[in-house]
Amino acid sequence: MTLEILTPERKIFSGDVYGVQLPGITGLFEVLDRHAPLVSALKEGKLKILKDKNNHSSYNIHGGFVEVLNNKTTVLVEGAMEI
């Protein structure tokens, strides 16, 4: 799955990943390879990029939106800081 994380200022991340965990407005959810199409609002919280089953990186995000379409996940956030 291809993941892109974008802020108004710059591209935070772009690449192939195993999955991503996101802080949805109604709770945490995960998007994996070949996920069904989805659009969701995100709240402030922790976004975790799953590069493979044993390797990940995390960001604190300040809310935004996610779109999943054709095995590509695009995350648009107001701000993000790597933790």
SEFIZA-3560 file (N, C-alpha, C; in Angstrom, 3 decimals):
REM SEFIZA-3560
<numar><xx>0.851</xx><yy>-1.169</yy><zz>0.000</zz><atom>N</atom></numar>
<numar><xx>0.000</xx><yy>0.000</yy><zz>0.000</zz><atom>CA</atom></numar>
<numar><xx>0.899</xx><yy>1.234</yy><zz>0.000</zz><atom>C</atom></numar>
<numar><xx>0.490</xx><yy>2.242</yy><zz>-0.749</zz><atom>N</atom></numar>
<numar><xx>1.217</xx><yy>3.509</yy><zz>-0.787</zz><atom>CA</atom></numar>
<numar><xx>0.585</xx><yy>4.472</yy><zz>0.218</zz><atom>C</atom></numar>
<numar><xx>1.436</xx><yy>5.146</yy><zz>0.993</zz><atom>N</atom></numar>
<numar><xx>0.970</xx><yy>6.110</yy><zz>1.990</zz><atom>CA</atom></numar>
<numar><xx>1.607</xx><yy>7.458</yy><zz>1.729</zz><atom>C</atom></numar>
<numar><xx>0.791</xx><yy>8.514</yy><zz>1.763</zz><atom>N</atom></numar>
<numar><xx>1.274</xx><yy>9.895</yy><zz>1.725</zz><atom>CA</atom></numar>
<numar><xx>0.668</xx><yy>10.652</yy><zz>2.888</zz><atom>C</atom></numar>
<numar><xx>1.506</xx><yy>11.385</yy><zz>3.610</zz><atom>N</atom></numar>
<numar><xx>1.046</xx><yy>12.248</yy><zz>4.703</zz><atom>CA</atom></numar>
<numar><xx>1.459</xx><yy>13.670</yy><zz>4.339</zz><atom>C</atom></numar>
<numar><xx>0.461</xx><yy>14.548</yy><zz>4.233</zz><atom>N</atom></numar>
<numar><xx>0.684</xx><yy>15.917</yy><zz>3.779</zz><atom>CA</atom></numar>
<numar><xx>0.171</xx><yy>16.925</yy><zz>4.792</zz><atom>C</atom></numar>
<numar><xx>0.924</xx><yy>18.020</yy><zz>4.971</zz><atom>N</atom></numar>
<numar><xx>0.462</xx><yy>19.179</yy><zz>5.736</zz><atom>CA</atom></numar>
<numar><xx>0.372</xx><yy>20.348</yy><zz>4.746</zz><atom>C</atom></numar>
<numar><xx>-0.208</xx><yy>21.464</yy><zz>5.137</zz><atom>N</atom></numar>
<numar><xx>-0.234</xx><yy>22.619</yy><zz>4.227</zz><atom>CA</atom></numar>
<numar><xx>1.163</xx><yy>23.096</yy><zz>3.835</zz><atom>C</atom></numar>
<numar><xx>2.164</xx><yy>22.846</yy><zz>4.686</zz><atom>N</atom></numar>
<numar><xx>3.516</xx><yy>23.327</yy><zz>4.421</zz><atom>CA</atom></numar>
<numar><xx>4.383</xx><yy>22.364</yy><zz>3.621</zz><atom>C</atom></numar>
<numar><xx>4.196</xx><yy>21.010</yy><zz>3.860</zz><atom>N</atom></numar>
<numar><xx>5.125</xx><yy>20.081</yy><zz>3.224</zz><atom>CA</atom></numar>
<numar><xx>4.599</xx><yy>18.648</yy><zz>3.257</zz><atom>C</atom></numar>
<numar><xx>5.301</xx><yy>17.792</yy><zz>2.531</zz><atom>N</atom></numar>
<numar><xx>5.017</xx><yy>16.366</yy><zz>2.542</zz><atom>CA</atom></numar>
<numar><xx>5.816</xx><yy>15.747</yy><zz>3.691</zz><atom>C</atom></numar>
<numar><xx>5.129</xx><yy>15.090</yy><zz>4.629</zz><atom>N</atom></numar>
<numar><xx>5.768</xx><yy>14.483</yy><zz>5.800</zz><atom>CA</atom></numar>
<numar><xx>6.313</xx><yy>13.101</yy><zz>5.470</zz><atom>C</atom></numar>
<numar><xx>5.542</xx><yy>12.321</yy><zz>4.693</zz><atom>N</atom></numar>
<numar><xx>5.939</xx><yy>10.946</yy><zz>4.396</zz><atom>CA</atom></numar>
<numar><xx>5.337</xx><yy>10.532</yy><zz>3.061</zz><atom>C</atom></numar>
<numar><xx>6.102</xx><yy>9.742</yy><zz>2.306</zz><atom>N</atom></numar>
<numar><xx>5.600</xx><yy>9.145</yy><zz>1.075</zz><atom>CA</atom></numar>
<numar><xx>6.352</xx><yy>7.845</yy><zz>0.854</zz><atom>C</atom></numar>
<numar><xx>5.612</xx><yy>6.739</yy><zz>0.707</zz><atom>N</atom></numar>
<numar><xx>6.266</xx><yy>5.470</yy><zz>0.449</zz><atom>CA</atom></numar>
<numar><xx>5.335</xx><yy>4.294</yy><zz>0.618</zz><atom>C</atom></numar>
<numar><xx>5.881</xx><yy>3.110</yy><zz>0.373</zz><atom>N</atom></numar>
<numar><xx>5.119</xx><yy>1.875</yy><zz>0.530</zz><atom>CA</atom></numar>
<numar><xx>5.198</xx><yy>1.399</yy><zz>1.971</zz><atom>C</atom></numar>
<numar><xx>4.053</xx><yy>0.991</yy><zz>2.524</zz><atom>N</atom></numar>
<numar><xx>3.965</xx><yy>0.569</yy><zz>3.921</zz><atom>CA</atom></numar>
<numar><xx>3.100</xx><yy>-0.675</yy><zz>4.048</zz><atom>C</atom></numar>
<numar><xx>3.198</xx><yy>-1.322</yy><zz>5.190</zz><atom>N</atom></numar>
<numar><xx>2.352</xx><yy>-2.469</yy><zz>5.535</zz><atom>CA</atom></numar>
<numar><xx>0.955</xx><yy>-1.997</yy><zz>5.938</zz><atom>C</atom></numar>
<numar><xx>0.894</xx><yy>-0.850</yy><zz>6.650</zz><atom>N</atom></numar>
<numar><xx>-0.379</xx><yy>-0.306</yy><zz>7.111</zz><atom>CA</atom></numar>
<numar><xx>-0.175</xx><yy>0.985</yy><zz>7.873</zz><atom>C</atom></numar>
<numar><xx>-1.291</xx><yy>1.553</yy><zz>8.343</zz><atom>N</atom></numar>
<numar><xx>-1.239</xx><yy>2.789</yy><zz>9.129</zz><atom>CA</atom></numar>
<numar><xx>-2.378</xx><yy>2.768</yy><zz>10.146</zz><atom>C</atom></numar>
<numar><xx>-2.074</xx><yy>3.198</yy><zz>11.376</zz><atom>N</atom></numar>
<numar><xx>-3.085</xx><yy>3.347</yy><zz>12.426</zz><atom>CA</atom></numar>
<numar><xx>-3.387</xx><yy>4.827</yy><zz>12.560</zz><atom>C</atom></numar>
<numar><xx>-4.688</xx><yy>5.154</yy><zz>12.625</zz><atom>N</atom></numar>
<numar><xx>-5.127</xx><yy>6.546</yy><zz>12.596</zz><atom>CA</atom></numar>
<numar><xx>-6.120</xx><yy>6.848</yy><zz>13.715</zz><atom>C</atom></numar>
<numar><xx>-6.076</xx><yy>8.083</yy><zz>14.272</zz><atom>N</atom></numar>
<numar><xx>-7.029</xx><yy>8.481</yy><zz>15.315</zz><atom>CA</atom></numar>
<numar><xx>-8.306</xx><yy>9.074</yy><zz>14.708</zz><atom>C</atom></numar>
<numar><xx>-9.265</xx><yy>8.236</yy><zz>14.379</zz><atom>N</atom></numar>
<numar><xx>-10.538</xx><yy>8.713</yy><zz>13.837</zz><atom>CA</atom></numar>
<numar><xx>-11.331</xx><yy>9.453</yy><zz>14.894</zz><atom>C</atom></numar>
<numar><xx>-12.315</xx><yy>10.214</yy><zz>14.480</zz><atom>N</atom></numar>
<numar><xx>-13.096</xx><yy>10.996</yy><zz>15.441</zz><atom>CA</atom></numar>
<numar><xx>-13.928</xx><yy>10.125</yy><zz>16.378</zz><atom>C</atom></numar>
<numar><xx>-14.199</xx><yy>8.876</yy><zz>15.974</zz><atom>N</atom></numar>
<numar><xx>-14.938</xx><yy>7.966</yy><zz>16.856</zz><atom>CA</atom></numar>
<numar><xx>-14.045</xx><yy>6.865</yy><zz>17.425</zz><atom>C</atom></numar>
<numar><xx>-12.737</xx><yy>6.945</yy><zz>17.195</zz><atom>N</atom></numar>
<numar><xx>-11.824</xx><yy>5.963</yy><zz>17.754</zz><atom>CA</atom></numar>
<numar><xx>-10.710</xx><yy>5.591</yy><zz>16.790</zz><atom>C</atom></numar>
<numar><xx>-9.736</xx><yy>4.886</yy><zz>17.320</zz><atom>N</atom></numar>
<numar><xx>-8.577</xx><yy>4.444</yy><zz>16.564</zz><atom>CA</atom></numar>
<numar><xx>-8.986</xx><yy>3.395</yy><zz>15.532</zz><atom>C</atom></numar>
<numar><xx>-8.430</xx><yy>3.487</yy><zz>14.312</zz><atom>N</atom></numar>
<numar><xx>-8.660</xx><yy>2.451</yy><zz>13.310</zz><atom>CA</atom></numar>
<numar><xx>-7.397</xx><yy>2.236</yy><zz>12.489</zz><atom>C</atom></numar>
<numar><xx>-7.366</xx><yy>1.124</yy><zz>11.764</zz><atom>N</atom></numar>
<numar><xx>-6.177</xx><yy>0.736</yy><zz>11.018</zz><atom>CA</atom></numar>
<numar><xx>-6.536</xx><yy>0.482</yy><zz>9.564</zz><atom>C</atom></numar>
<numar><xx>-5.665</xx><yy>0.907</yy><zz>8.663</zz><atom>N</atom></numar>
<numar><xx>-5.826</xx><yy>0.666</yy><zz>7.236</zz><atom>CA</atom></numar>
<numar><xx>-4.665</xx><yy>-0.216</yy><zz>6.796</zz><atom>C</atom></numar>
<numar><xx>-4.987</xx><yy>-1.358</yy><zz>6.172</zz><atom>N</atom></numar>
<numar><xx>-3.976</xx><yy>-2.288</yy><zz>5.678</zz><atom>CA</atom></numar>
<numar><xx>-4.079</xx><yy>-2.397</yy><zz>4.161</zz><atom>C</atom></numar>
<numar><xx>-3.177</xx><yy>-3.163</yy><zz>3.576</zz><atom>N</atom></numar>
<numar><xx>-3.126</xx><yy>-3.384</yy><zz>2.137</zz><atom>CA</atom></numar>
<numar><xx>-4.493</xx><yy>-3.801</yy><zz>1.591</zz><atom>C</atom></numar>
<numar><xx>-4.901</xx><yy>-3.219</yy><zz>0.468</zz><atom>N</atom></numar>
<numar><xx>-6.146</xx><yy>-3.525</yy><zz>-0.247</zz><atom>CA</atom></numar>
<numar><xx>-7.410</xx><yy>-3.203</yy><zz>0.561</zz><atom>C</atom></numar>
<numar><xx>-7.338</xx><yy>-2.189</yy><zz>1.399</zz><atom>N</atom></numar>
<numar><xx>-8.497</xx><yy>-1.763</yy><zz>2.190</zz><atom>CA</atom></numar>
<numar><xx>-9.579</xx><yy>-1.222</yy><zz>1.264</zz><atom>C</atom></numar>
<numar><xx>-10.821</xx><yy>-1.366</yy><zz>1.665</zz><atom>N</atom></numar>
<numar><xx>-11.946</xx><yy>-0.812</yy><zz>0.907</zz><atom>CA</atom></numar>
<numar><xx>-11.843</xx><yy>0.715</yy><zz>0.858</zz><atom>C</atom></numar>
<numar><xx>-12.402</xx><yy>1.356</yy><zz>-0.178</zz><atom>N</atom></numar>
<numar><xx>-12.391</xx><yy>2.822</yy><zz>-0.248</zz><atom>CA</atom></numar>
<numar><xx>-13.013</xx><yy>3.440</yy><zz>1.007</zz><atom>C</atom></numar>
<numar><xx>-12.422</xx><yy>4.557</yy><zz>1.450</zz><atom>N</atom></numar>
<numar><xx>-12.813</xx><yy>5.162</yy><zz>2.725</zz><atom>CA</atom></numar>
<numar><xx>-12.432</xx><yy>6.632</yy><zz>2.731</zz><atom>C</atom></numar>
<numar><xx>-13.270</xx><yy>7.460</yy><zz>3.329</zz><atom>N</atom></numar>
<numar><xx>-12.933</xx><yy>8.843</yy><zz>3.659</zz><atom>CA</atom></numar>
<numar><xx>-13.359</xx><yy>9.041</yy><zz>5.103</zz><atom>C</atom></numar>
<numar><xx>-12.465</xx><yy>9.602</yy><zz>5.931</zz><atom>N</atom></numar>
<numar><xx>-12.784</xx><yy>9.787</yy><zz>7.342</zz><atom>CA</atom></numar>
<numar><xx>-12.102</xx><yy>11.029</yy><zz>7.881</zz><atom>C</atom></numar>
<numar><xx>-12.763</xx><yy>11.664</yy><zz>8.846</zz><atom>N</atom></numar>
<numar><xx>-12.162</xx><yy>12.778</yy><zz>9.577</zz><atom>CA</atom></numar>
<numar><xx>-11.252</xx><yy>12.208</yy><zz>10.665</zz><atom>C</atom></numar>
<numar><xx>-10.193</xx><yy>12.942</yy><zz>10.982</zz><atom>N</atom></numar>
<numar><xx>-9.252</xx><yy>12.538</yy><zz>12.016</zz><atom>CA</atom></numar>
<numar><xx>-9.216</xx><yy>13.583</yy><zz>13.121</zz><atom>C</atom></numar>
<numar><xx>-9.043</xx><yy>13.112</yy><zz>14.363</zz><atom>N</atom></numar>
<numar><xx>-8.898</xx><yy>14.044</yy><zz>15.480</zz><atom>CA</atom></numar>
<numar><xx>-7.425</xx><yy>14.102</yy><zz>15.883</zz><atom>C</atom></numar>
<numar><xx>-7.116</xx><yy>14.997</yy><zz>16.782</zz><atom>N</atom></numar>
<numar><xx>-5.761</xx><yy>15.107</yy><zz>17.305</zz><atom>CA</atom></numar>
<numar><xx>-5.386</xx><yy>13.801</yy><zz>17.992</zz><atom>C</atom></numar>
<numar><xx>-4.185</xx><yy>13.310</yy><zz>17.731</zz><atom>N</atom></numar>
<numar><xx>-3.757</xx><yy>12.063</yy><zz>18.348</zz><atom>CA</atom></numar>
<numar><xx>-2.530</xx><yy>11.494</yy><zz>17.668</zz><atom>C</atom></numar>
<numar><xx>-2.316</xx><yy>10.203</yy><zz>17.880</zz><atom>N</atom></numar>
<numar><xx>-1.125</xx><yy>9.519</yy><zz>17.393</zz><atom>CA</atom></numar>
<numar><xx>-1.420</xx><yy>8.746</yy><zz>16.113</zz><atom>C</atom></numar>
<numar><xx>-0.627</xx><yy>9.008</yy><zz>15.078</zz><atom>N</atom></numar>
<numar><xx>-0.672</xx><yy>8.270</yy><zz>13.828</zz><atom>CA</atom></numar>
<numar><xx>0.550</xx><yy>7.358</yy><zz>13.803</zz><atom>C</atom></numar>
<numar><xx>0.342</xx><yy>6.081</yy><zz>13.546</zz><atom>N</atom></numar>
<numar><xx>1.458</xx><yy>5.122</yy><zz>13.531</zz><atom>CA</atom></numar>
<numar><xx>1.584</xx><yy>4.527</yy><zz>12.132</zz><atom>C</atom></numar>
<numar><xx>2.772</xx><yy>4.686</yy><zz>11.531</zz><atom>N</atom></numar>
<numar><xx>3.066</xx><yy>4.102</yy><zz>10.222</zz><atom>CA</atom></numar>
<numar><xx>3.679</xx><yy>2.729</yy><zz>10.456</zz><atom>C</atom></numar>
<numar><xx>3.049</xx><yy>1.698</yy><zz>9.917</zz><atom>N</atom></numar>
<numar><xx>3.550</xx><yy>0.331</yy><zz>10.045</zz><atom>CA</atom></numar>
<numar><xx>4.335</xx><yy>0.009</yy><zz>8.776</zz><atom>C</atom></numar>
<numar><xx>5.668</xx><yy>0.179</yy><zz>8.846</zz><atom>N</atom></numar>
<numar><xx>6.503</xx><yy>-0.042</yy><zz>7.664</zz><atom>CA</atom></numar>
<numar><xx>6.575</xx><yy>-1.518</yy><zz>7.307</zz><atom>C</atom></numar>
<numar><xx>6.576</xx><yy>-2.372</yy><zz>8.308</zz><atom>N</atom></numar>
<numar><xx>6.397</xx><yy>-3.814</yy><zz>8.156</zz><atom>CA</atom></numar>
<numar><xx>5.891</xx><yy>-4.323</yy><zz>9.494</zz><atom>C</atom></numar>
<numar><xx>5.795</xx><yy>-5.634</yy><zz>9.685</zz><atom>N</atom></numar>
<numar><xx>5.176</xx><yy>-6.162</yy><zz>10.902</zz><atom>CA</atom></numar>
<numar><xx>5.963</xx><yy>-5.835</yy><zz>12.174</zz><atom>C</atom></numar>
<numar><xx>7.263</xx><yy>-5.516</yy><zz>12.060</zz><atom>N</atom></numar>
<numar><xx>8.092</xx><yy>-5.262</yy><zz>13.242</zz><atom>CA</atom></numar>
<numar><xx>8.704</xx><yy>-3.874</yy><zz>13.291</zz><atom>C</atom></numar>
<numar><xx>8.418</xx><yy>-3.019</yy><zz>12.323</zz><atom>N</atom></numar>
<numar><xx>9.067</xx><yy>-1.721</yy><zz>12.224</zz><atom>CA</atom></numar>
<numar><xx>8.005</xx><yy>-0.638</yy><zz>12.022</zz><atom>C</atom></numar>
<numar><xx>8.024</xx><yy>0.391</yy><zz>12.876</zz><atom>N</atom></numar>
<numar><xx>7.036</xx><yy>1.468</yy><zz>12.740</zz><atom>CA</atom></numar>
<numar><xx>7.637</xx><yy>2.812</yy><zz>13.145</zz><atom>C</atom></numar>
<numar><xx>6.946</xx><yy>3.881</yy><zz>12.761</zz><atom>N</atom></numar>
<numar><xx>7.270</xx><yy>5.229</yy><zz>13.225</zz><atom>CA</atom></numar>
<numar><xx>5.950</xx><yy>5.919</yy><zz>13.559</zz><atom>C</atom></numar>
<numar><xx>6.019</xx><yy>6.938</yy><zz>14.420</zz><atom>N</atom></numar>
<numar><xx>4.795</xx><yy>7.580</yy><zz>14.904</zz><atom>CA</atom></numar>
<numar><xx>4.886</xx><yy>9.098</yy><zz>14.801</zz><atom>C</atom></numar>
<numar><xx>3.720</xx><yy>9.710</yy><zz>14.641</zz><atom>N</atom></numar>
<numar><xx>3.579</xx><yy>11.165</yy><zz>14.601</zz><atom>CA</atom></numar>
<numar><xx>2.403</xx><yy>11.576</yy><zz>15.472</zz><atom>C</atom></numar>
<numar><xx>2.522</xx><yy>12.710</yy><zz>16.141</zz><atom>N</atom></numar>
<numar><xx>1.366</xx><yy>13.353</yy><zz>16.763</zz><atom>CA</atom></numar>
<numar><xx>0.781</xx><yy>14.271</yy><zz>15.698</zz><atom>C</atom></numar>
<numar><xx>-0.506</xx><yy>14.099</yy><zz>15.413</zz><atom>N</atom></numar>
<numar><xx>-1.140</xx><yy>14.931</yy><zz>14.393</zz><atom>CA</atom></numar>
<numar><xx>-2.175</xx><yy>15.849</yy><zz>15.040</zz><atom>C</atom></numar>
<numar><xx>-2.509</xx><yy>16.913</yy><zz>14.331</zz><atom>N</atom></numar>
<numar><xx>-3.426</xx><yy>17.926</yy><zz>14.850</zz><atom>CA</atom></numar>
<numar><xx>-4.778</xx><yy>17.898</yy><zz>14.149</zz><atom>C</atom></numar>
<numar><xx>-5.210</xx><yy>16.727</yy><zz>13.715</zz><atom>N</atom></numar>
<numar><xx>-6.508</xx><yy>16.603</yy><zz>13.056</zz><atom>CA</atom></numar>
<numar><xx>-6.400</xx><yy>16.765</yy><zz>11.561</zz><atom>C</atom></numar>
<numar><xx>-7.390</xx><yy>16.219</yy><zz>10.855</zz><atom>N</atom></numar>
<numar><xx>-7.405</xx><yy>16.316</yy><zz>9.403</zz><atom>CA</atom></numar>
<numar><xx>-8.331</xx><yy>15.286</yy><zz>8.800</zz><atom>C</atom></numar>
<numar><xx>-7.937</xx><yy>14.748</yy><zz>7.644</zz><atom>N</atom></numar>
<numar><xx>-8.756</xx><yy>13.786</yy><zz>6.916</zz><atom>CA</atom></numar>
<numar><xx>-7.876</xx><yy>12.709</yy><zz>6.304</zz><atom>C</atom></numar>
<numar><xx>-8.486</xx><yy>11.545</yy><zz>6.038</zz><atom>N</atom></numar>
<numar><xx>-7.802</xx><yy>10.460</yy><zz>5.342</zz><atom>CA</atom></numar>
<numar><xx>-8.700</xx><yy>9.982</yy><zz>4.205</zz><atom>C</atom></numar>
<numar><xx>-8.073</xx><yy>9.646</yy><zz>3.074</zz><atom>N</atom></numar>
<numar><xx>-8.780</xx><yy>9.046</yy><zz>1.944</zz><atom>CA</atom></numar>
<numar><xx>-8.025</xx><yy>7.777</yy><zz>1.562</zz><atom>C</atom></numar>
<numar><xx>-8.777</xx><yy>6.672</yy><zz>1.401</zz><atom>N</atom></numar>
<numar><xx>-8.221</xx><yy>5.409</yy><zz>0.943</zz><atom>CA</atom></numar>
<numar><xx>-8.900</xx><yy>5.078</yy><zz>-0.377</zz><atom>C</atom></numar>
<numar><xx>-8.091</xx><yy>4.910</yy><zz>-1.446</zz><atom>N</atom></numar>
<numar><xx>-8.641</xx><yy>4.630</yy><zz>-2.766</zz><atom>CA</atom></numar>
<numar><xx>-7.571</xx><yy>3.945</yy><zz>-3.616</zz><atom>C</atom></numar>
<numar><xx>-7.928</xx><yy>2.825</yy><zz>-4.230</zz><atom>N</atom></numar>
<numar><xx>-7.033</xx><yy>2.101</yy><zz>-5.138</zz><atom>CA</atom></numar>
<numar><xx>-5.683</xx><yy>1.764</yy><zz>-4.499</zz><atom>C</atom></numar>
<numar><xx>-5.719</xx><yy>1.267</yy><zz>-3.278</zz><atom>N</atom></numar>
<numar><xx>-4.537</xx><yy>0.844</yy><zz>-2.517</zz><atom>CA</atom></numar>
<numar><xx>-3.561</xx><yy>1.996</yy><zz>-2.240</zz><atom>C</atom></numar>
<numar><xx>-4.083</xx><yy>3.229</yy><zz>-2.219</zz><atom>N</atom></numar>
<numar><xx>-3.297</xx><yy>4.407</yy><zz>-1.837</zz><atom>CA</atom></numar>
<numar><xx>-4.034</xx><yy>5.117</yy><zz>-0.716</zz><atom>C</atom></numar>
<numar><xx>-3.304</xx><yy>5.418</yy><zz>0.355</zz><atom>N</atom></numar>
<numar><xx>-3.862</xx><yy>6.139</yy><zz>1.493</zz><atom>CA</atom></numar>
<numar><xx>-3.239</xx><yy>7.526</yy><zz>1.536</zz><atom>C</atom></numar>
<numar><xx>-4.084</xx><yy>8.551</yy><zz>1.501</zz><atom>N</atom></numar>
<numar><xx>-3.619</xx><yy>9.936</yy><zz>1.576</zz><atom>CA</atom></numar>
<numar><xx>-4.152</xx><yy>10.549</yy><zz>2.862</zz><atom>C</atom></numar>
<numar><xx>-3.239</xx><yy>11.042</yy><zz>3.695</zz><atom>N</atom></numar>
<numar><xx>-3.594</xx><yy>11.666</yy><zz>4.963</zz><atom>CA</atom></numar>
<numar><xx>-3.277</xx><yy>13.151</yy><zz>4.856</zz><atom>C</atom></numar>
<numar><xx>-4.297</xx><yy>13.981</yy><zz>5.050</zz><atom>N</atom></numar>
<numar><xx>-4.140</xx><yy>15.444</yy><zz>5.033</zz><atom>CA</atom></numar>
<numar><xx>-4.336</xx><yy>15.939</yy><zz>6.452</zz><atom>C</atom></numar>
<numar><xx>-3.294</xx><yy>16.523</yy><zz>7.047</zz><atom>N</atom></numar>
<numar><xx>-3.364</xx><yy>16.980</yy><zz>8.447</zz><atom>CA</atom></numar>
<numar><xx>-2.933</xx><yy>18.430</yy><zz>8.558</zz><atom>C</atom></numar>
<numar><xx>-3.429</xx><yy>19.084</yy><zz>9.597</zz><atom>N</atom></numar>
<numar><xx>-3.089</xx><yy>20.487</yy><zz>9.817</zz><atom>CA</atom></numar>
<numar><xx>-1.658</xx><yy>20.656</yy><zz>10.304</zz><atom>C</atom></numar>
<numar><xx>-1.138</xx><yy>19.645</yy><zz>10.970</zz><atom>N</atom></numar>
<numar><xx>0.238</xx><yy>19.657</yy><zz>11.460</zz><atom>CA</atom></numar>
<numar><xx>0.616</xx><yy>18.304</yy><zz>11.993</zz><atom>C</atom></numar>
<numar><xx>1.920</xx><yy>18.011</yy><zz>12.013</zz><atom>N</atom></numar>
<numar><xx>2.389</xx><yy>16.722</yy><zz>12.520</zz><atom>CA</atom></numar>
<numar><xx>3.802</xx><yy>16.874</yy><zz>13.063</zz><atom>C</atom></numar>
<numar><xx>4.081</xx><yy>16.120</yy><zz>14.139</zz><atom>N</atom></numar>
<numar><xx>5.409</xx><yy>16.120</yy><zz>14.750</zz><atom>CA</atom></numar>
<numar><xx>5.813</xx><yy>14.670</yy><zz>15.021</zz><atom>C</atom></numar>
<numar><xx>6.976</xx><yy>14.275</yy><zz>14.519</zz><atom>N</atom></numar>
<numar><xx>7.447</xx><yy>12.903</yy><zz>14.739</zz><atom>CA</atom></numar>
<numar><xx>7.764</xx><yy>12.682</yy><zz>16.207</zz><atom>C</atom></numar>
<numar><xx>7.371</xx><yy>11.504</yy><zz>16.720</zz><atom>N</atom></numar>
<numar><xx>7.661</xx><yy>11.156</yy><zz>18.122</zz><atom>CA</atom></numar>
<numar><xx>8.455</xx><yy>9.874</yy><zz>18.201</zz><atom>C</atom></numar>
//
